[in-house]
Amino acid sequence: MLAIPMHPHIADHEPHGVHMHYAPPSARLPDRFRAATLVKLSELVCQYGLGRTGVCAAEGCDRVYADTSRAGRRRFCSETCANRTNVAAFRARQQAGPRPQSG
């Protein structure tokens, strides 16, 4: 198990003003980054729940995302993946030819 040094403290330095740091100033940069990421991820899960996280639905993409939208219907990690998937689906429909009309 990887131990991450945690030492939450308030910092006040320019240009950010007063804000939180989650690792001691002496910690290595990767450890400071991990500590801040763990805290923010836990805040996100507490606020929105695990059901609002997911893996991108785009073919070939394995990025994860946090859905903070009102509706909670996000499926893609980015607009790029959503657009690529939608364009591929459109082109596949065009290649399949016209749909028979019901009536």
PERA-V316044 format. One record per pair of residues at least 12 apart in sequence whose C-alpha atoms are under 10 Angstrom apart, sorted by the first residue. I is the first residue (numbers start at 1). J is the second residue. Records with the same first field share a line. If there is no record, write none. Layout:
BEGIN
I: J / J
END
This chain:
BEGIN
3: 31 / 35
4: 23 / 27 / 30 / 31 / 32 / 33 / 34 / 35 / 38
5: 22 / 23 / 24 / 26 / 27 / 28 / 31 / 32 / 34 / 35
6: 21 / 22 / 23 / 24 / 27 / 31 / 32 / 34 / 35 / 36 / 39
7: 21 / 22 / 23 / 24 / 25 / 27 / 32 / 35
8: 20 / 21 / 22 / 23 / 24 / 35 / 36 / 39
9: 21 / 22 / 23 / 24 / 25
10: 22
20: 36
21: 33 / 35 / 36
22: 34 / 35 / 36 / 37 / 38 / 39
23: 35 / 36
41: 66
44: 66 / 67 / 68
45: 66
47: 68
48: 66 / 67 / 68 / 69 / 72
49: 66 / 67
50: 66 / 67
51: 66 / 67 / 72
52: 65 / 66 / 67 / 68 / 69 / 72 / 73 / 74
53: 65 / 66 / 67 / 68 / 72 / 74 / 75
54: 66 / 67 / 74 / 75 / 76 / 77
55: 75 / 76 / 77
56: 74 / 75 / 76 / 77 / 78 / 81 / 82
57: 74 / 75 / 76 / 77 / 81 / 82 / 85
58: 75 / 76 / 77 / 78 / 80 / 81 / 82 / 83 / 84 / 85 / 86
59: 81 / 84 / 85
60: 81
61: 76 / 77 / 81
62: 76 / 77
63: 76 / 77 / 78
64: 76 / 77 / 78
65: 77 / 78
END
